Structure formats: structure tokens, C-alpha cells
Amino acid sequence: MAETVSISRFKATCLGLLAKVKRTGRPILVTRKGEVIAQILSPPPPEKPPSWLGSFHSSGKILGDVVFPAVEAKEWDVLRA
């Protein structure tokens, strides 16, 4: 159950109450003349960004022979030295 705090007490102890909500995760209801006017909640945990590793695992296509050289060895400038 949420803790209920009057608006005057909330105003006087705002920082402490906010720290308590963050620490415990339990909400606090702020009231004025017995009527709830606000609810203080802790934020949800941050979402973990998706990993880029494996993100293209099904999108690549092999179009040719990846083992056989693309050009003949006699055409390589490096080998002409």
C-alpha cells in the first residue's frame, strides 16, 4: 500500500520523500484536505539498448564463390614485383 503524505509535509520534506521513493520503489500519495492530488512514483528501469551483434544475421546473401579468387593470380599487381 502506498504511503499518504499531506501537501504541507511533502513541501517540507520533498527531497527526503523523493529519495525514499527511489530507494524503496513504493509510491507516495500526496493529499490536500484528504483528497489525493498527486502520486509520486519511482521511474522504470532504463531500457537496455539492443545489441548490434547478430543484428544482420539473416539479411546477408552470398552471391558468388567466396573461396575461389576474384581475379587470376597473374593479374595481381602485388605479385609482379
PDB file of N, CA, C and O in Angstrom:
ATOM      1  N   MET A   1       0.837  -1.178   0.000  1.00  0.00           N
ATOM      2  CA  MET A   1       0.000   0.000   0.000  1.00  0.00           C
ATOM      3  C   MET A   1       0.883   1.242   0.000  1.00  0.00           C
ATOM      4  O   MET A   1       1.942   1.267   0.626  1.00  0.00           O
ATOM      5  N   ALA A   2       0.439   2.253  -0.697  1.00  0.00           N
ATOM      6  CA  ALA A   2       1.211   3.488  -0.819  1.00  0.00           C
ATOM      7  C   ALA A   2       1.100   4.329   0.448  1.00  0.00           C
ATOM      8  O   ALA A   2       0.064   4.350   1.112  1.00  0.00           O
ATOM      9  N   GLU A   3       2.169   5.006   0.759  1.00  0.00           N
ATOM     10  CA  GLU A   3       2.184   5.928   1.898  1.00  0.00           C
ATOM     11  C   GLU A   3       1.454   7.201   1.497  1.00  0.00           C
ATOM     12  O   GLU A   3       1.572   7.654   0.358  1.00  0.00           O
ATOM     13  N   THR A   4       0.700   7.780   2.428  1.00  0.00           N
ATOM     14  CA  THR A   4      -0.033   9.017   2.171  1.00  0.00           C
ATOM     15  C   THR A   4       0.619  10.149   2.955  1.00  0.00           C
ATOM     16  O   THR A   4       0.919  10.004   4.140  1.00  0.00           O
ATOM     17  N   VAL A   5       0.836  11.284   2.278  1.00  0.00           N
ATOM     18  CA  VAL A   5       1.502  12.435   2.882  1.00  0.00           C
ATOM     19  C   VAL A   5       0.704  13.685   2.535  1.00  0.00           C
ATOM     20  O   VAL A   5       0.249  13.842   1.402  1.00  0.00           O
ATOM     21  N   SER A   6       0.535  14.574   3.512  1.00  0.00           N
ATOM     22  CA  SER A   6      -0.156  15.839   3.229  1.00  0.00           C
ATOM     23  C   SER A   6       0.742  16.746   2.395  1.00  0.00           C
ATOM     24  O   SER A   6       1.965  16.607   2.397  1.00  0.00           O
ATOM     25  N   ILE A   7       0.119  17.667   1.691  1.00  0.00           N
ATOM     26  CA  ILE A   7       0.873  18.575   0.816  1.00  0.00           C
ATOM     27  C   ILE A   7       1.868  19.415   1.619  1.00  0.00           C
ATOM     28  O   ILE A   7       2.971  19.686   1.145  1.00  0.00           O
ATOM     29  N   SER A   8       1.488  19.824   2.826  1.00  0.00           N
ATOM     30  CA  SER A   8       2.398  20.643   3.637  1.00  0.00           C
ATOM     31  C   SER A   8       3.616  19.831   4.083  1.00  0.00           C
ATOM     32  O   SER A   8       4.738  20.339   4.075  1.00  0.00           O
ATOM     33  N   ARG A   9       3.397  18.568   4.473  1.00  0.00           N
ATOM     34  CA  ARG A   9       4.537  17.721   4.853  1.00  0.00           C
ATOM     35  C   ARG A   9       5.403  17.413   3.634  1.00  0.00           C
ATOM     36  O   ARG A   9       6.629  17.377   3.735  1.00  0.00           O
ATOM     37  N   PHE A  10       4.772  17.193   2.486  1.00  0.00           N
ATOM     38  CA  PHE A  10       5.545  16.929   1.275  1.00  0.00           C
ATOM     39  C   PHE A  10       6.422  18.126   0.936  1.00  0.00           C
ATOM     40  O   PHE A  10       7.590  17.969   0.579  1.00  0.00           O
ATOM     41  N   LYS A  11       5.853  19.320   1.050  1.00  0.00           N
ATOM     42  CA  LYS A  11       6.613  20.537   0.743  1.00  0.00           C
ATOM     43  C   LYS A  11       7.816  20.681   1.678  1.00  0.00           C
ATOM     44  O   LYS A  11       8.889  21.106   1.251  1.00  0.00           O
ATOM     45  N   ALA A  12       7.637  20.329   2.940  1.00  0.00           N
ATOM     46  CA  ALA A  12       8.713  20.483   3.920  1.00  0.00           C
ATOM     47  C   ALA A  12       9.797  19.412   3.776  1.00  0.00           C
ATOM     48  O   ALA A  12      10.963  19.669   4.072  1.00  0.00           O
ATOM     49  N   THR A  13       9.421  18.221   3.326  1.00  0.00           N
ATOM     50  CA  THR A  13      10.380  17.107   3.287  1.00  0.00           C
ATOM     51  C   THR A  13      10.481  16.491   1.893  1.00  0.00           C
ATOM     52  O   THR A  13      10.700  15.288   1.759  1.00  0.00           O
ATOM     53  N   CYS A  14      10.326  17.294   0.883  1.00  0.00           N
ATOM     54  CA  CYS A  14      10.265  16.830  -0.505  1.00  0.00           C
ATOM     55  C   CYS A  14      11.473  15.980  -0.900  1.00  0.00           C
ATOM     56  O   CYS A  14      11.301  14.873  -1.410  1.00  0.00           O
ATOM     57  N   LEU A  15      12.672  16.470  -0.678  1.00  0.00           N
ATOM     58  CA  LEU A  15      13.867  15.750  -1.117  1.00  0.00           C
ATOM     59  C   LEU A  15      14.012  14.398  -0.423  1.00  0.00           C
ATOM     60  O   LEU A  15      14.387  13.407  -1.049  1.00  0.00           O
ATOM     61  N   GLY A  16      13.715  14.365   0.857  1.00  0.00           N
ATOM     62  CA  GLY A  16      13.789  13.102   1.593  1.00  0.00           C
ATOM     63  C   GLY A  16      12.758  12.099   1.113  1.00  0.00           C
ATOM     64  O   GLY A  16      13.053  10.909   1.000  1.00  0.00           O
ATOM     65  N   LEU A  17      11.545  12.571   0.829  1.00  0.00           N
ATOM     66  CA  LEU A  17      10.499  11.676   0.336  1.00  0.00           C
ATOM     67  C   LEU A  17      10.830  11.148  -1.056  1.00  0.00           C
ATOM     68  O   LEU A  17      10.582   9.979  -1.352  1.00  0.00           O
ATOM     69  N   LEU A  18      11.385  12.001  -1.906  1.00  0.00           N
ATOM     70  CA  LEU A  18      11.774  11.547  -3.245  1.00  0.00           C
ATOM     71  C   LEU A  18      12.881  10.495  -3.162  1.00  0.00           C
ATOM     72  O   LEU A  18      12.869   9.517  -3.910  1.00  0.00           O
ATOM     73  N   ALA A  19      13.825  10.693  -2.261  1.00  0.00           N
ATOM     74  CA  ALA A  19      14.890   9.704  -2.076  1.00  0.00           C
ATOM     75  C   ALA A  19      14.316   8.389  -1.556  1.00  0.00           C
ATOM     76  O   ALA A  19      14.773   7.313  -1.940  1.00  0.00           O
ATOM     77  N   LYS A  20      13.317   8.479  -0.684  1.00  0.00           N
ATOM     78  CA  LYS A  20      12.676   7.278  -0.144  1.00  0.00           C
ATOM     79  C   LYS A  20      11.960   6.497  -1.242  1.00  0.00           C
ATOM     80  O   LYS A  20      12.036   5.269  -1.283  1.00  0.00           O
ATOM     81  N   VAL A  21      11.268   7.203  -2.126  1.00  0.00           N
ATOM     82  CA  VAL A  21      10.577   6.545  -3.239  1.00  0.00           C
ATOM     83  C   VAL A  21      11.593   5.855  -4.143  1.00  0.00           C
ATOM     84  O   VAL A  21      11.375   4.723  -4.575  1.00  0.00           O
ATOM     85  N   LYS A  22      12.686   6.524  -4.427  1.00  0.00           N
ATOM     86  CA  LYS A  22      13.724   5.928  -5.280  1.00  0.00           C
ATOM     87  C   LYS A  22      14.341   4.700  -4.621  1.00  0.00           C
ATOM     88  O   LYS A  22      14.589   3.693  -5.284  1.00  0.00           O
ATOM     89  N   ARG A  23      14.587   4.785  -3.323  1.00  0.00           N
ATOM     90  CA  ARG A  23      15.234   3.701  -2.588  1.00  0.00           C
ATOM     91  C   ARG A  23      14.314   2.484  -2.434  1.00  0.00           C
ATOM     92  O   ARG A  23      14.753   1.351  -2.635  1.00  0.00           O
ATOM     93  N   THR A  24      13.046   2.707  -2.079  1.00  0.00           N
ATOM     94  CA  THR A  24      12.129   1.601  -1.792  1.00  0.00           C
ATOM     95  C   THR A  24      11.315   1.164  -3.004  1.00  0.00           C
ATOM     96  O   THR A  24      10.895   0.010  -3.085  1.00  0.00           O
ATOM     97  N   GLY A  25      11.088   2.079  -3.950  1.00  0.00           N
ATOM     98  CA  GLY A  25      10.250   1.757  -5.103  1.00  0.00           C
ATOM     99  C   GLY A  25       8.764   1.826  -4.804  1.00  0.00           C
ATOM    100  O   GLY A  25       7.945   1.564  -5.685  1.00  0.00           O
ATOM    101  N   ARG A  26       8.401   2.177  -3.569  1.00  0.00           N
ATOM    102  CA  ARG A  26       6.982   2.271  -3.200  1.00  0.00           C
ATOM    103  C   ARG A  26       6.478   3.688  -3.459  1.00  0.00           C
ATOM    104  O   ARG A  26       7.167   4.653  -3.130  1.00  0.00           O
ATOM    105  N   PRO A  27       5.284   3.831  -4.046  1.00  0.00           N
ATOM    106  CA  PRO A  27       4.753   5.161  -4.353  1.00  0.00           C
ATOM    107  C   PRO A  27       4.308   5.911  -3.097  1.00  0.00           C
ATOM    108  O   PRO A  27       4.047   5.313  -2.053  1.00  0.00           O
ATOM    109  N   ILE A  28       4.229   7.224  -3.227  1.00  0.00           N
ATOM    110  CA  ILE A  28       3.710   8.090  -2.168  1.00  0.00           C
ATOM    111  C   ILE A  28       2.563   8.893  -2.755  1.00  0.00           C
ATOM    112  O   ILE A  28       2.683   9.463  -3.839  1.00  0.00           O
ATOM    113  N   LEU A  29       1.440   8.937  -2.027  1.00  0.00           N
ATOM    114  CA  LEU A  29       0.287   9.730  -2.438  1.00  0.00           C
ATOM    115  C   LEU A  29       0.314  11.051  -1.684  1.00  0.00           C
ATOM    116  O   LEU A  29       0.428  11.066  -0.459  1.00  0.00           O
ATOM    117  N   VAL A  30       0.209  12.153  -2.406  1.00  0.00           N
ATOM    118  CA  VAL A  30       0.198  13.482  -1.803  1.00  0.00           C
ATOM    119  C   VAL A  30      -1.254  13.940  -1.750  1.00  0.00           C
ATOM    120  O   VAL A  30      -1.971  13.881  -2.749  1.00  0.00           O
ATOM    121  N   THR A  31      -1.685  14.400  -0.559  1.00  0.00           N
ATOM    122  CA  THR A  31      -3.088  14.783  -0.383  1.00  0.00           C
ATOM    123  C   THR A  31      -3.220  16.246   0.004  1.00  0.00           C
ATOM    124  O   THR A  31      -2.316  16.841   0.591  1.00  0.00           O
ATOM    125  N   ARG A  32      -4.365  16.805  -0.339  1.00  0.00           N
ATOM    126  CA  ARG A  32      -4.752  18.146   0.109  1.00  0.00           C
ATOM    127  C   ARG A  32      -6.168  18.014   0.662  1.00  0.00           C
ATOM    128  O   ARG A  32      -7.097  17.666  -0.067  1.00  0.00           O
ATOM    129  N   LYS A  33      -6.324  18.290   1.941  1.00  0.00           N
ATOM    130  CA  LYS A  33      -7.613  18.164   2.632  1.00  0.00           C
ATOM    131  C   LYS A  33      -8.201  16.765   2.462  1.00  0.00           C
ATOM    132  O   LYS A  33      -9.408  16.603   2.284  1.00  0.00           O
ATOM    133  N   GLY A  34      -7.322  15.750   2.520  1.00  0.00           N
ATOM    134  CA  GLY A  34      -7.760  14.364   2.448  1.00  0.00           C
ATOM    135  C   GLY A  34      -7.968  13.819   1.045  1.00  0.00           C
ATOM    136  O   GLY A  34      -8.221  12.625   0.884  1.00  0.00           O
ATOM    137  N   GLU A  35      -7.868  14.665   0.027  1.00  0.00           N
ATOM    138  CA  GLU A  35      -8.062  14.230  -1.356  1.00  0.00           C
ATOM    139  C   GLU A  35      -6.694  14.054  -2.027  1.00  0.00           C
ATOM    140  O   GLU A  35      -5.829  14.924  -1.935  1.00  0.00           O
ATOM    141  N   VAL A  36      -6.520  12.936  -2.690  1.00  0.00           N
ATOM    142  CA  VAL A  36      -5.249  12.665  -3.372  1.00  0.00           C
ATOM    143  C   VAL A  36      -5.124  13.603  -4.565  1.00  0.00           C
ATOM    144  O   VAL A  36      -6.000  13.647  -5.428  1.00  0.00           O
ATOM    145  N   ILE A  37      -4.013  14.361  -4.604  1.00  0.00           N
ATOM    146  CA  ILE A  37      -3.792  15.290  -5.721  1.00  0.00           C
ATOM    147  C   ILE A  37      -2.591  14.895  -6.572  1.00  0.00           C
ATOM    148  O   ILE A  37      -2.436  15.379  -7.694  1.00  0.00           O
ATOM    149  N   ALA A  38      -1.735  14.011  -6.038  1.00  0.00           N
ATOM    150  CA  ALA A  38      -0.561  13.587  -6.806  1.00  0.00           C
ATOM    151  C   ALA A  38      -0.094  12.231  -6.309  1.00  0.00           C
ATOM    152  O   ALA A  38      -0.334  11.838  -5.167  1.00  0.00           O
ATOM    153  N   GLN A  39       0.577  11.537  -7.203  1.00  0.00           N
ATOM    154  CA  GLN A  39       1.190  10.256  -6.861  1.00  0.00           C
ATOM    155  C   GLN A  39       2.648  10.320  -7.296  1.00  0.00           C
ATOM    156  O   GLN A  39       2.946  10.609  -8.455  1.00  0.00           O
ATOM    157  N   ILE A  40       3.545  10.052  -6.372  1.00  0.00           N
ATOM    158  CA  ILE A  40       4.975  10.081  -6.658  1.00  0.00           C
ATOM    159  C   ILE A  40       5.430   8.637  -6.870  1.00  0.00           C
ATOM    160  O   ILE A  40       5.304   7.800  -5.977  1.00  0.00           O
ATOM    161  N   LEU A  41       5.959   8.356  -8.062  1.00  0.00           N
ATOM    162  CA  LEU A  41       6.419   7.015  -8.419  1.00  0.00           C
ATOM    163  C   LEU A  41       7.894   7.041  -8.763  1.00  0.00           C
ATOM    164  O   LEU A  41       8.416   8.054  -9.227  1.00  0.00           O
ATOM    165  N   SER A  42       8.560   5.923  -8.532  1.00  0.00           N
ATOM    166  CA  SER A  42       9.946   5.825  -8.988  1.00  0.00           C
ATOM    167  C   SER A  42       9.926   5.539 -10.485  1.00  0.00           C
ATOM    168  O   SER A  42       9.007   4.880 -10.972  1.00  0.00           O
ATOM    169  N   PRO A  43      10.919   6.020 -11.218  1.00  0.00           N
ATOM    170  CA  PRO A  43      10.933   5.796 -12.667  1.00  0.00           C
ATOM    171  C   PRO A  43      11.194   4.326 -12.981  1.00  0.00           C
ATOM    172  O   PRO A  43      11.808   3.615 -12.185  1.00  0.00           O
ATOM    173  N   PRO A  44      10.730   3.877 -14.136  1.00  0.00           N
ATOM    174  CA  PRO A  44      11.024   2.490 -14.522  1.00  0.00           C
ATOM    175  C   PRO A  44      12.511   2.338 -14.816  1.00  0.00           C
ATOM    176  O   PRO A  44      13.179   3.321 -15.136  1.00  0.00           O
ATOM    177  N   PRO A  45      13.034   1.133 -14.712  1.00  0.00           N
ATOM    178  CA  PRO A  45      14.457   0.947 -15.019  1.00  0.00           C
ATOM    179  C   PRO A  45      14.724   1.281 -16.483  1.00  0.00           C
ATOM    180  O   PRO A  45      13.875   1.037 -17.340  1.00  0.00           O
ATOM    181  N   PRO A  46      15.895   1.834 -16.771  1.00  0.00           N
ATOM    182  CA  PRO A  46      16.187   2.199 -18.163  1.00  0.00           C
ATOM    183  C   PRO A  46      16.223   0.962 -19.049  1.00  0.00           C
ATOM    184  O   PRO A  46      16.678  -0.105 -18.638  1.00  0.00           O
ATOM    185  N   GLU A  47      15.734   1.128 -20.271  1.00  0.00           N
ATOM    186  CA  GLU A  47      15.747   0.014 -21.208  1.00  0.00           C
ATOM    187  C   GLU A  47      17.157  -0.198 -21.738  1.00  0.00           C
ATOM    188  O   GLU A  47      17.862   0.755 -22.067  1.00  0.00           O
ATOM    189  N   LYS A  48      17.549  -1.445 -21.814  1.00  0.00           N
ATOM    190  CA  LYS A  48      18.869  -1.780 -22.331  1.00  0.00           C
ATOM    191  C   LYS A  48      18.807  -1.709 -23.854  1.00  0.00           C
ATOM    192  O   LYS A  48      17.954  -2.351 -24.467  1.00  0.00           O
ATOM    193  N   PRO A  49      19.698  -0.941 -24.467  1.00  0.00           N
ATOM    194  CA  PRO A  49      19.663  -0.865 -25.932  1.00  0.00           C
ATOM    195  C   PRO A  49      19.974  -2.227 -26.537  1.00  0.00           C
ATOM    196  O   PRO A  49      20.790  -2.978 -26.002  1.00  0.00           O
ATOM    197  N   PRO A  50      19.331  -2.542 -27.642  1.00  0.00           N
ATOM    198  CA  PRO A  50      19.607  -3.840 -28.254  1.00  0.00           C
ATOM    199  C   PRO A  50      21.050  -3.926 -28.737  1.00  0.00           C
ATOM    200  O   PRO A  50      21.632  -2.933 -29.172  1.00  0.00           O
ATOM    201  N   SER A  51      21.604  -5.101 -28.657  1.00  0.00           N
ATOM    202  CA  SER A  51      22.985  -5.314 -29.080  1.00  0.00           C
ATOM    203  C   SER A  51      23.063  -5.320 -30.595  1.00  0.00           C
ATOM    204  O   SER A  51      22.178  -5.859 -31.260  1.00  0.00           O
ATOM    205  N   TRP A  52      24.104  -4.731 -31.142  1.00  0.00           N
ATOM    206  CA  TRP A  52      24.272  -4.734 -32.596  1.00  0.00           C
ATOM    207  C   TRP A  52      24.835  -6.061 -33.077  1.00  0.00           C
ATOM    208  O   TRP A  52      24.773  -6.378 -34.265  1.00  0.00           O
ATOM    209  N   LEU A  53      25.385  -6.836 -32.150  1.00  0.00           N
ATOM    210  CA  LEU A  53      25.936  -8.137 -32.534  1.00  0.00           C
ATOM    211  C   LEU A  53      24.807  -9.068 -32.973  1.00  0.00           C
ATOM    212  O   LEU A  53      23.847  -9.285 -32.234  1.00  0.00           O
ATOM    213  N   GLY A  54      24.930  -9.597 -34.143  1.00  0.00           N
ATOM    214  CA  GLY A  54      23.927 -10.516 -34.659  1.00  0.00           C
ATOM    215  C   GLY A  54      22.712  -9.853 -35.262  1.00  0.00           C
ATOM    216  O   GLY A  54      21.770 -10.540 -35.657  1.00  0.00           O
ATOM    217  N   SER A  55      22.708  -8.525 -35.344  1.00  0.00           N
ATOM    218  CA  SER A  55      21.520  -7.834 -35.843  1.00  0.00           C
ATOM    219  C   SER A  55      21.298  -8.040 -37.337  1.00  0.00           C
ATOM    220  O   SER A  55      20.182  -7.850 -37.819  1.00  0.00           O
ATOM    221  N   PHE A  56      22.333  -8.424 -38.082  1.00  0.00           N
ATOM    222  CA  PHE A  56      22.190  -8.656 -39.525  1.00  0.00           C
ATOM    223  C   PHE A  56      22.366 -10.143 -39.871  1.00  0.00           C
ATOM    224  O   PHE A  56      22.736 -10.479 -40.996  1.00  0.00           O
ATOM    225  N   HIS A  57      22.107 -11.013 -38.922  1.00  0.00           N
ATOM    226  CA  HIS A  57      22.385 -12.432 -39.132  1.00  0.00           C
ATOM    227  C   HIS A  57      21.572 -13.056 -40.260  1.00  0.00           C
ATOM    228  O   HIS A  57      22.012 -14.052 -40.834  1.00  0.00           O
ATOM    229  N   SER A  58      20.436 -12.526 -40.591  1.00  0.00           N
ATOM    230  CA  SER A  58      19.617 -13.141 -41.645  1.00  0.00           C
ATOM    231  C   SER A  58      19.455 -12.250 -42.869  1.00  0.00           C
ATOM    232  O   SER A  58      18.635 -12.550 -43.738  1.00  0.00           O
ATOM    233  N   SER A  59      20.211 -11.168 -42.959  1.00  0.00           N
ATOM    234  CA  SER A  59      20.000 -10.240 -44.068  1.00  0.00           C
ATOM    235  C   SER A  59      21.063 -10.330 -45.166  1.00  0.00           C
ATOM    236  O   SER A  59      20.887  -9.729 -46.226  1.00  0.00           O
ATOM    237  N   GLY A  60      22.143 -11.049 -44.948  1.00  0.00           N
ATOM    238  CA  GLY A  60      23.203 -11.135 -45.960  1.00  0.00           C
ATOM    239  C   GLY A  60      22.970 -12.271 -46.949  1.00  0.00           C
ATOM    240  O   GLY A  60      22.364 -13.289 -46.617  1.00  0.00           O
ATOM    241  N   LYS A  61      23.464 -12.076 -48.171  1.00  0.00           N
ATOM    242  CA  LYS A  61      23.366 -13.109 -49.198  1.00  0.00           C
ATOM    243  C   LYS A  61      24.737 -13.297 -49.835  1.00  0.00           C
ATOM    244  O   LYS A  61      25.426 -12.319 -50.125  1.00  0.00           O
ATOM    245  N   ILE A  62      25.131 -14.528 -50.051  1.00  0.00           N
ATOM    246  CA  ILE A  62      26.376 -14.831 -50.751  1.00  0.00           C
ATOM    247  C   ILE A  62      26.029 -14.968 -52.222  1.00  0.00           C
ATOM    248  O   ILE A  62      25.251 -15.843 -52.603  1.00  0.00           O
ATOM    249  N   LEU A  63      26.606 -14.105 -53.050  1.00  0.00           N
ATOM    250  CA  LEU A  63      26.253 -14.068 -54.467  1.00  0.00           C
ATOM    251  C   LEU A  63      27.241 -14.803 -55.363  1.00  0.00           C
ATOM    252  O   LEU A  63      26.915 -15.092 -56.515  1.00  0.00           O
ATOM    253  N   GLY A  64      28.403 -15.107 -54.885  1.00  0.00           N
ATOM    254  CA  GLY A  64      29.395 -15.771 -55.727  1.00  0.00           C
ATOM    255  C   GLY A  64      30.205 -16.770 -54.939  1.00  0.00           C
ATOM    256  O   GLY A  64      29.855 -17.134 -53.816  1.00  0.00           O
ATOM    257  N   ASP A  65      31.299 -17.212 -55.544  1.00  0.00           N
ATOM    258  CA  ASP A  65      32.199 -18.157 -54.892  1.00  0.00           C
ATOM    259  C   ASP A  65      33.129 -17.369 -53.972  1.00  0.00           C
ATOM    260  O   ASP A  65      33.918 -16.546 -54.437  1.00  0.00           O
ATOM    261  N   VAL A  66      33.036 -17.621 -52.677  1.00  0.00           N
ATOM    262  CA  VAL A  66      33.838 -16.872 -51.713  1.00  0.00           C
ATOM    263  C   VAL A  66      35.204 -17.515 -51.476  1.00  0.00           C
ATOM    264  O   VAL A  66      36.032 -16.941 -50.769  1.00  0.00           O
ATOM    265  N   VAL A  67      35.457 -18.685 -52.046  1.00  0.00           N
ATOM    266  CA  VAL A  67      36.722 -19.381 -51.855  1.00  0.00           C
ATOM    267  C   VAL A  67      37.664 -19.139 -53.032  1.00  0.00           C
ATOM    268  O   VAL A  67      38.859 -18.921 -52.833  1.00  0.00           O
ATOM    269  N   PHE A  68      37.150 -19.176 -54.226  1.00  0.00           N
ATOM    270  CA  PHE A  68      37.949 -19.008 -55.434  1.00  0.00           C
ATOM    271  C   PHE A  68      38.327 -17.538 -55.605  1.00  0.00           C
ATOM    272  O   PHE A  68      37.475 -16.680 -55.376  1.00  0.00           O
ATOM    273  N   PRO A  69      39.566 -17.198 -55.998  1.00  0.00           N
ATOM    274  CA  PRO A  69      39.976 -15.799 -56.164  1.00  0.00           C
ATOM    275  C   PRO A  69      39.110 -15.073 -57.199  1.00  0.00           C
ATOM    276  O   PRO A  69      38.638 -15.684 -58.158  1.00  0.00           O
ATOM    277  N   ALA A  70      38.910 -13.790 -57.001  1.00  0.00           N
ATOM    278  CA  ALA A  70      38.083 -12.990 -57.903  1.00  0.00           C
ATOM    279  C   ALA A  70      38.779 -12.750 -59.237  1.00  0.00           C
ATOM    280  O   ALA A  70      38.122 -12.665 -60.275  1.00  0.00           O
ATOM    281  N   VAL A  71      40.103 -12.640 -59.215  1.00  0.00           N
ATOM    282  CA  VAL A  71      40.878 -12.450 -60.447  1.00  0.00           C
ATOM    283  C   VAL A  71      42.005 -13.473 -60.479  1.00  0.00           C
ATOM    284  O   VAL A  71      42.371 -14.047 -59.453  1.00  0.00           O
ATOM    285  N   GLU A  72      42.541 -13.688 -61.655  1.00  0.00           N
ATOM    286  CA  GLU A  72      43.653 -14.625 -61.811  1.00  0.00           C
ATOM    287  C   GLU A  72      44.891 -14.086 -61.089  1.00  0.00           C
ATOM    288  O   GLU A  72      45.066 -12.872 -60.981  1.00  0.00           O
ATOM    289  N   ALA A  73      45.727 -14.961 -60.608  1.00  0.00           N
ATOM    290  CA  ALA A  73      46.933 -14.572 -59.882  1.00  0.00           C
ATOM    291  C   ALA A  73      47.873 -13.740 -60.747  1.00  0.00           C
ATOM    292  O   ALA A  73      48.594 -12.895 -60.216  1.00  0.00           O
ATOM    293  N   LYS A  74      47.888 -13.953 -62.067  1.00  0.00           N
ATOM    294  CA  LYS A  74      48.780 -13.184 -62.942  1.00  0.00           C
ATOM    295  C   LYS A  74      48.348 -11.724 -63.070  1.00  0.00           C
ATOM    296  O   LYS A  74      49.132 -10.898 -63.538  1.00  0.00           O
ATOM    297  N   GLU A  75      47.133 -11.389 -62.669  1.00  0.00           N
ATOM    298  CA  GLU A  75      46.639 -10.015 -62.756  1.00  0.00           C
ATOM    299  C   GLU A  75      46.922  -9.198 -61.493  1.00  0.00           C
ATOM    300  O   GLU A  75      46.652  -7.997 -61.474  1.00  0.00           O
ATOM    301  N   TRP A  76      47.442  -9.801 -60.472  1.00  0.00           N
ATOM    302  CA  TRP A  76      47.689  -9.093 -59.235  1.00  0.00           C
ATOM    303  C   TRP A  76      48.948  -8.256 -59.360  1.00  0.00           C
ATOM    304  O   TRP A  76      50.013  -8.781 -59.685  1.00  0.00           O
ATOM    305  N   ASP A  77      48.838  -6.965 -59.108  1.00  0.00           N
ATOM    306  CA  ASP A  77      49.993  -6.072 -59.161  1.00  0.00           C
ATOM    307  C   ASP A  77      51.020  -6.420 -58.083  1.00  0.00           C
ATOM    308  O   ASP A  77      52.219  -6.252 -58.307  1.00  0.00           O
ATOM    309  N   VAL A  78      50.591  -6.885 -56.959  1.00  0.00           N
ATOM    310  CA  VAL A  78      51.478  -7.200 -55.848  1.00  0.00           C
ATOM    311  C   VAL A  78      52.442  -8.312 -56.235  1.00  0.00           C
ATOM    312  O   VAL A  78      53.594  -8.307 -55.800  1.00  0.00           O
ATOM    313  N   LEU A  79      51.998  -9.252 -57.035  1.00  0.00           N
ATOM    314  CA  LEU A  79      52.832 -10.395 -57.395  1.00  0.00           C
ATOM    315  C   LEU A  79      53.801 -10.093 -58.532  1.00  0.00           C
ATOM    316  O   LEU A  79      54.649 -10.931 -58.838  1.00  0.00           O
ATOM    317  N   ARG A  80      53.710  -8.949 -59.158  1.00  0.00           N
ATOM    318  CA  ARG A  80      54.553  -8.597 -60.309  1.00  0.00           C
ATOM    319  C   ARG A  80      55.911  -8.022 -59.911  1.00  0.00           C
ATOM    320  O   ARG A  80      56.674  -7.647 -60.801  1.00  0.00           O
ATOM    321  N   ALA A  81      56.233  -7.938 -58.713  1.00  0.00           N
ATOM    322  CA  ALA A  81      57.471  -7.309 -58.277  1.00  0.00           C
ATOM    323  C   ALA A  81      58.699  -8.029 -58.656  1.00  0.00           C
ATOM    324  O   ALA A  81      59.801  -7.582 -58.335  1.00  0.00           O
TER     325      ALA A  81
END
